[in-house]
Amino acid sequence: MVEGVAMGVLAQGVVAVRSSKMEFESAFTASWRAWPRAASFPSVGRTDPGNLFWLGVGKSERTRDACVAWETGQWTTPYITQDRWSAGDCLEVHEDERASARDWKVLGHLFVNGFKDEHIKLAV
């Protein structure tokens, strides 16, 4: 789920979002509740989805086998870990019966829309 959102965010042309825990969790919780594929991930829905996502993003920096991860600081930045890969390449590899590449893009779009414009950095 953490990887799927990262890919969906990158697919929007967004390179970072503000790291305010409250805004970050709120944006995710709202996007998760609006995402039609959320029921395919029942373990996320059983707990506070925003906090679960926040914790997963923090752990993703140490993940070595993922296609994408997140770097945290003042800004939270999704990045591709594989040389010469694009967000689209990662999306194709990550899709399965629970969520397609398009589904992850939708979730990324919903998540990004949960931030104020000045709390989003777009690719130049």
N, CA, C and O of each residue as an XYZ file, in Angstrom:
496
protein
N       0.819     -1.179      0.000
C       0.000      0.000      0.000
C       0.871      1.255      0.000
O       0.594      2.191     -0.749
N       1.915      1.290      0.824
C       2.809      2.445      0.889
C       3.471      2.676     -0.471
O       3.598      3.813     -0.925
N       3.891      1.583     -1.113
C       4.502      1.693     -2.435
C       3.493      2.166     -3.475
O       3.804      3.022     -4.302
N       2.301      1.617     -3.434
C       1.277      1.989     -4.403
C       0.951      3.467     -4.348
O       0.796      4.110     -5.386
N       0.846      4.007     -3.153
C       0.565      5.441     -3.014
C       1.741      6.253     -3.546
O       1.540      7.251     -4.239
N       2.964      5.836     -3.231
C       4.146      6.553     -3.731
C       4.133      6.606     -5.259
O       4.395      7.653     -5.850
N       3.831      5.489     -5.885
C       3.783      5.455     -7.346
C       2.652      6.331     -7.870
O       2.812      7.039     -8.864
N       1.511      6.275     -7.194
C       0.379      7.102     -7.598
C       0.668      8.583     -7.465
O       0.233      9.378     -8.298
N       1.403      8.966     -6.420
C       1.786     10.368     -6.228
C       2.749     10.793     -7.326
O       2.568     11.846     -7.936
N       3.768      9.985     -7.581
C       4.730     10.314     -8.640
C       4.047     10.411     -9.998
O       4.412     11.256    -10.816
N       3.069      9.563    -10.243
C       2.343      9.595    -11.515
C       1.560     10.896    -11.696
O       1.193     11.246    -12.818
N       1.301     11.617    -10.596
C       0.606     12.910    -10.667
C       1.566     14.045    -10.987
O       1.141     15.188    -11.151
N       2.864     13.738    -11.077
C       3.860     14.785    -11.285
C       4.237     15.493     -9.987
O       4.820     16.577    -10.008
N       3.905     14.880     -8.873
C       4.220     15.442     -7.560
C       5.504     14.792     -7.054
O       5.637     13.569     -7.076
N       6.445     15.611     -6.601
C       7.713     15.087     -6.111
C       7.824     15.123     -4.590
O       8.719     14.494     -4.025
N       6.931     15.848     -3.917
C       6.956     15.884     -2.452
C       5.674     16.498     -1.924
O       5.021     17.299     -2.593
N       5.330     16.103     -0.703
C       4.216     16.713      0.025
C       4.733     17.103      1.400
O       5.702     16.529      1.897
N       4.089     18.063      1.999
C       4.497     18.551      3.315
C       4.403     17.426      4.338
O       3.493     16.600      4.269
N       5.325     17.388      5.271
C       5.402     16.300      6.238
C       4.669     16.536      7.549
O       4.892     15.802      8.511
N       3.822     17.512      7.613
C       3.036     17.720      8.832
C       2.225     16.449      9.096
O       1.387     16.058      8.283
N       2.485     15.807     10.246
C       1.840     14.519     10.535
C       0.321     14.621     10.465
O      -0.340     13.742      9.912
N      -0.224     15.680     11.019
C      -1.681     15.809     11.038
C      -2.252     15.933      9.620
O      -3.220     15.254      9.281
N      -1.662     16.786      8.803
C      -2.146     16.968      7.428
C      -1.909     15.699      6.609
O      -2.765     15.295      5.822
N      -0.754     15.081      6.795
C      -0.390     13.875      6.057
C      -1.382     12.746      6.350
O      -1.916     12.120      5.434
N      -1.618     12.500      7.635
C      -2.547     11.440      8.017
C      -3.971     11.750      7.573
O      -4.690     10.866      7.106
N      -4.370     12.999      7.719
C      -5.722     13.397      7.315
C      -5.929     13.209      5.816
O      -6.970     12.713      5.383
N      -4.924     13.611      5.020
C      -5.015     13.460      3.567
C      -5.142     11.988      3.196
O      -5.920     11.627      2.313
N      -4.367     11.135      3.879
C      -4.449      9.723      3.547
C      -5.779      9.112      3.978
O      -6.402      8.375      3.214
N      -6.210      9.415      5.189
C      -7.469      8.847      5.676
C      -8.625      9.210      4.749
O      -9.442      8.355      4.407
N      -8.693     10.474      4.345
C      -9.769     10.903      3.435
C      -9.660     10.194      2.087
O     -10.665      9.755      1.528
N      -8.435     10.084      1.567
C      -8.264      9.430      0.258
C      -8.586      7.945      0.358
O      -9.179      7.377     -0.559
N      -8.202      7.320      1.450
C      -8.466      5.889      1.635
C      -9.963      5.614      1.681
O     -10.452      4.657      1.080
N     -10.672      6.456      2.394
C     -12.128      6.268      2.510
C     -12.845      6.503      1.184
O     -13.911      5.934      0.947
N     -12.273      7.328      0.325
C     -12.892      7.624     -0.969
C     -12.450      6.650     -2.065
O     -13.076      6.588     -3.123
N     -11.386      5.894     -1.822
C     -10.816      5.017     -2.847
C     -11.658      3.749     -3.006
O     -11.840      3.011     -2.038
N     -12.166      3.487     -4.189
C     -13.025      2.316     -4.401
C     -12.349      0.965     -4.119
O     -13.046     -0.013     -3.848
N     -11.027      0.886     -4.175
C     -10.330     -0.390     -3.989
C      -9.912     -0.651     -2.540
O      -9.292     -1.678     -2.262
N     -10.233      0.247     -1.620
C      -9.801      0.103     -0.224
C     -10.244     -1.218      0.399
O      -9.517     -1.789      1.212
N     -11.402     -1.701      0.035
C     -11.902     -2.960      0.607
C     -11.006     -4.148      0.252
O     -11.066     -5.184      0.914
N     -10.192     -4.011     -0.765
C      -9.265     -5.081     -1.151
C      -8.085     -5.186     -0.193
O      -7.289     -6.120     -0.290
N      -7.967     -4.237      0.730
C      -6.877     -4.201      1.697
C      -7.477     -4.118      3.104
O      -7.352     -3.090      3.769
N      -8.129     -5.196      3.561
C      -8.871     -5.139      4.824
C      -8.012     -4.837      6.048
O      -8.520     -4.276      7.019
N      -6.746     -5.186      6.032
C      -5.910     -4.928      7.212
C      -5.709     -3.430      7.435
O      -5.470     -3.005      8.566
N      -5.800     -2.637      6.394
C      -5.647     -1.190      6.530
C      -6.899     -0.583      7.145
O      -6.802      0.336      7.958
N      -8.047     -1.072      6.777
C      -9.295     -0.522      7.258
C      -9.609     -0.825      8.717
O     -10.457     -0.164      9.314
N      -8.940     -1.809      9.295
C      -9.216     -2.197     10.675
C      -8.618     -1.238     11.696
O      -9.060     -1.203     12.844
N      -7.652     -0.486     11.307
C      -6.980      0.441     12.215
C      -7.122      1.859     11.690
O      -7.831      2.092     10.711
N      -6.470      2.785     12.318
C      -6.444      4.168     11.836
C      -5.605      4.197     10.564
O      -4.380      4.116     10.646
N      -6.222      4.311      9.394
C      -5.453      4.215      8.149
C      -4.384      5.298      8.011
O      -3.305      5.031      7.484
N      -4.665      6.503      8.472
C      -3.688      7.584      8.352
C      -2.428      7.308      9.152
O      -1.320      7.497      8.649
N      -2.584      6.865     10.389
C      -1.421      6.573     11.228
C      -0.667      5.356     10.698
O       0.564      5.342     10.693
N      -1.389      4.349     10.260
C      -0.752      3.161      9.688
C       0.089      3.542      8.471
O       1.206      3.056      8.300
N      -0.459      4.414      7.632
C       0.276      4.864      6.449
C       1.511      5.675      6.865
O       2.595      5.481      6.314
N       1.348      6.573      7.827
C       2.458      7.387      8.325
C       3.614      6.488      8.799
O       4.775      6.729      8.470
N       3.278      5.467      9.563
C       4.297      4.540     10.060
C       4.966      3.778      8.910
O       6.185      3.604      8.903
N       4.171      3.330      7.947
C       4.709      2.606      6.791
C       5.628      3.463      5.948
O       6.647      2.984      5.451
N       5.278      4.724      5.783
C       6.124      5.646      5.017
C       7.467      5.812      5.723
O       8.515      5.813      5.076
N       7.438      5.951      7.041
C       8.677      6.088      7.803
C       9.584      4.881      7.678
O      10.806      5.023      7.640
N       9.004      3.701      7.613
C       9.785      2.471      7.479
C      10.284      2.247      6.052
O      11.254      1.518      5.843
N       9.639      2.861      5.082
C       9.965      2.573      3.683
C      11.371      3.019      3.303
O      11.963      2.462      2.378
N      11.913      4.011      3.997
C      13.276      4.472      3.684
C      14.301      3.358      3.841
O      15.335      3.358      3.174
N      14.013      2.417      4.716
C      14.953      1.329      4.985
C      14.673      0.092      4.139
O      15.368     -0.916      4.266
N      13.660      0.160      3.275
C      13.298     -0.969      2.428
C      14.251     -1.054      1.241
O      14.478     -0.063      0.547
N      14.788     -2.202      1.018
C      15.761     -2.385     -0.072
C      15.162     -3.059     -1.307
O      15.667     -2.882     -2.416
N      14.100     -3.822     -1.123
C      13.576     -4.608     -2.236
C      12.353     -3.978     -2.904
O      11.724     -4.607     -3.755
N      12.018     -2.761     -2.533
C      10.846     -2.102     -3.115
C      11.244     -1.329     -4.376
O      12.400     -0.943     -4.548
N      10.279     -1.118     -5.234
C      10.502     -0.325     -6.452
C      10.516      1.167     -6.127
O      11.225      1.946     -6.764
N       9.733      1.547     -5.139
C       9.676      2.938     -4.690
C       9.702      2.975     -3.165
O       9.378      1.993     -2.497
N      10.093      4.125     -2.633
C      10.112      4.328     -1.188
C       9.835      5.802     -0.925
O       9.634      6.582     -1.856
N       9.827      6.169      0.324
C       9.597      7.548      0.734
C      10.779      8.019      1.566
O      11.317      7.263      2.375
N      11.174      9.248      1.371
C      12.169      9.896      2.216
C      11.423     10.940      3.039
O      10.621     11.704      2.502
N      11.689     10.970      4.335
C      10.978     11.900      5.196
C      11.908     13.001      5.694
O      13.127     12.833      5.746
N      11.327     14.088      6.045
C      12.015     15.271      6.545
C      10.971     16.368      6.609
O       9.817     16.098      6.941
N      11.349     17.605      6.297
C      10.357     18.676      6.241
C       9.326     18.369      5.157
O       8.146     18.691      5.297
N       9.783     17.751      4.092
C       8.923     17.277      3.011
C       9.020     15.766      2.955
O      10.065     15.194      3.267
N       7.944     15.121      2.564
C       7.944     13.672      2.374
C       7.987     13.434      0.872
O       7.109     13.868      0.126
N       9.032     12.734      0.451
C       9.350     12.610     -0.965
C       9.305     11.158     -1.424
O      10.092     10.340     -0.947
N       8.402     10.822     -2.338
C       8.438      9.478     -2.915
C       9.549      9.422     -3.971
O       9.748     10.379     -4.718
N      10.255      8.317     -4.024
C      11.320      8.197     -5.022
C      11.411      6.760     -5.522
O      11.046      5.812     -4.828
N      11.905      6.633     -6.738
C      12.070      5.326     -7.375
C      13.439      4.786     -6.996
O      14.445      5.483     -7.135
N      13.481      3.568     -6.526
C      14.734      2.971     -6.065
C      15.487      2.240     -7.176
O      16.660      1.907     -7.013
N      14.829      1.992     -8.289
C      15.426      1.231     -9.383
C      15.980      2.173    -10.460
O      15.266      3.048    -10.950
N      17.227      1.994    -10.819
C      17.829      2.819    -11.871
C      17.069      2.654    -13.185
O      16.690      1.547    -13.567
N      16.861      3.756    -13.853
C      16.253      3.827    -15.188
C      14.801      3.355    -15.225
O      14.291      3.033    -16.298
N      14.138      3.309    -14.095
C      12.723      2.967    -14.059
C      11.909      4.241    -13.928
O      12.392      5.247    -13.408
N      10.681      4.196    -14.399
C       9.756      5.311    -14.244
C       8.650      4.889    -13.278
O       8.539      3.715    -12.923
N       7.847      5.843    -12.864
C       6.697      5.510    -12.017
C       5.778      4.540    -12.761
O       5.212      3.631    -12.153
N       5.630      4.730    -14.061
C       4.799      3.831    -14.863
C       5.323      2.404    -14.869
O       4.547      1.453    -14.784
N       6.647      2.253    -14.970
C       7.252      0.914    -14.922
C       6.946      0.240    -13.588
O       6.558     -0.927    -13.539
N       7.128      0.997    -12.511
C       6.869      0.453    -11.178
C       5.395      0.095    -11.008
O       5.068     -0.938    -10.423
N       4.513      0.942    -11.514
C       3.079      0.670    -11.421
C       2.721     -0.640    -12.116
O       1.937     -1.431    -11.590
N       3.288     -0.867    -13.281
C       2.999     -2.104    -14.017
C       3.421     -3.338    -13.224
O       2.711     -4.343    -13.206
N       4.565     -3.258    -12.576
C       5.075     -4.388    -11.802
C       4.269     -4.585    -10.523
O       4.096     -5.713    -10.062
N       3.781     -3.496     -9.956
C       3.104     -3.533     -8.656
C       1.628     -3.941     -8.747
O       1.054     -4.403     -7.760
N       1.019     -3.776     -9.907
C      -0.415     -4.065     -9.994
C      -0.679     -5.562     -9.840
O       0.129     -6.405    -10.231
N      -1.833     -5.857     -9.257
C      -2.272     -7.237     -9.086
C      -3.796     -7.261     -9.055
O      -4.441     -6.284     -9.436
N      -4.373     -8.369     -8.606
C      -5.829     -8.484     -8.623
C      -6.507     -7.527     -7.645
O      -7.701     -7.256     -7.774
N      -5.762     -7.015     -6.675
C      -6.350     -6.080     -5.708
C      -6.425     -4.658     -6.248
O      -7.386     -3.939     -5.974
N      -5.418     -4.249     -7.011
C      -5.380     -2.874     -7.520
C      -4.544     -2.797     -8.788
O      -3.420     -3.298     -8.838
N      -5.101     -2.170     -9.804
C      -4.401     -1.983    -11.077
C      -3.532     -0.722    -11.004
O      -3.595      0.036    -10.036
N      -2.741     -0.521    -12.022
C      -1.931      0.702    -12.107
C      -2.845      1.926    -12.060
O      -2.531      2.914    -11.396
N      -3.954      1.860    -12.752
C      -4.905      2.974    -12.744
C      -5.472      3.218    -11.346
O      -5.648      4.363    -10.933
N      -5.754      2.137    -10.625
C      -6.266      2.271     -9.260
C      -5.272      3.014     -8.365
O      -5.668      3.881     -7.586
N      -3.991      2.679     -8.473
C      -2.971      3.354     -7.662
C      -2.849      4.824     -8.045
O      -2.606      5.677     -7.191
N      -3.019      5.114     -9.325
C      -2.998      6.523     -9.759
C      -4.165      7.290     -9.148
O      -4.016      8.441     -8.738
N      -5.321      6.648     -9.091
C      -6.498      7.287     -8.489
C      -6.227      7.573     -7.015
O      -6.516      8.669     -6.535
N      -5.674      6.597     -6.292
C      -5.383      6.814     -4.875
C      -4.340      7.917     -4.701
O      -4.458      8.745     -3.798
N      -3.332      7.931     -5.551
C      -2.337      9.005     -5.488
C      -2.962     10.366     -5.715
O      -2.621     11.336     -5.037
N      -3.870     10.438     -6.661
C      -4.576     11.695     -6.955
C      -5.417     12.133     -5.752
O      -5.386     13.300     -5.362
N      -6.156     11.209     -5.177
C      -6.978     11.525     -4.004
C      -6.112     12.004     -2.838
O      -6.467     12.954     -2.142
N      -4.982     11.342     -2.635
C      -4.076     11.703     -1.544
C      -3.515     13.114     -1.748
O      -3.546     13.933     -0.829
N      -3.012     13.392     -2.926
C      -2.441     14.708     -3.221
C      -3.496     15.805     -3.055
O      -3.183     16.898     -2.584
N      -4.720     15.523     -3.433
C      -5.794     16.519     -3.302
C      -6.124     16.848     -1.849
O      -6.836     17.817     -1.585
N      -5.621     16.060     -0.910
C      -5.848     16.325      0.499
C      -4.917     17.377      1.083
O      -5.029     17.724      2.259
N      -3.991     17.891      0.260
C      -3.027     18.887      0.716
C      -3.356     20.256      0.141
O      -3.931     20.369     -0.941
N      -2.984     21.286      0.876
C      -3.075     22.643      0.332
C      -2.075     22.749     -0.797
O      -1.044     22.076     -0.776
N      -2.361     23.589     -1.791
C      -1.474     23.726     -2.951
C      -0.040     24.053     -2.547
O       0.905     23.551     -3.156
N       0.125     24.882     -1.534
C       1.479     25.274     -1.133
C       2.199     24.175     -0.348
O       3.364     24.337      0.014
N       1.522     23.073     -0.087
C       2.132     21.950      0.599
C       2.424     20.794     -0.346
O       2.587     19.647      0.071
N       2.485     21.129     -1.633
C       2.789     20.145     -2.681
C       3.913     20.720     -3.547
O       3.896     21.894     -3.918
N       4.891     19.858     -3.859
C       5.944     20.256     -4.802
C       5.741     19.437     -6.071
O       5.670     18.208     -6.041
N       5.652     20.161     -7.188
C       5.482     19.504     -8.483
C       6.823     19.352     -9.188
O       7.750     20.125     -8.949
N       6.920     18.355    -10.054
C       8.117     18.186    -10.877
C       8.254     19.413    -11.770
O       7.265     19.969    -12.246
N       9.467     19.811    -11.982
C       9.697     21.009    -12.809
C       9.795     20.641    -14.264
O       9.987     21.514    -15.110
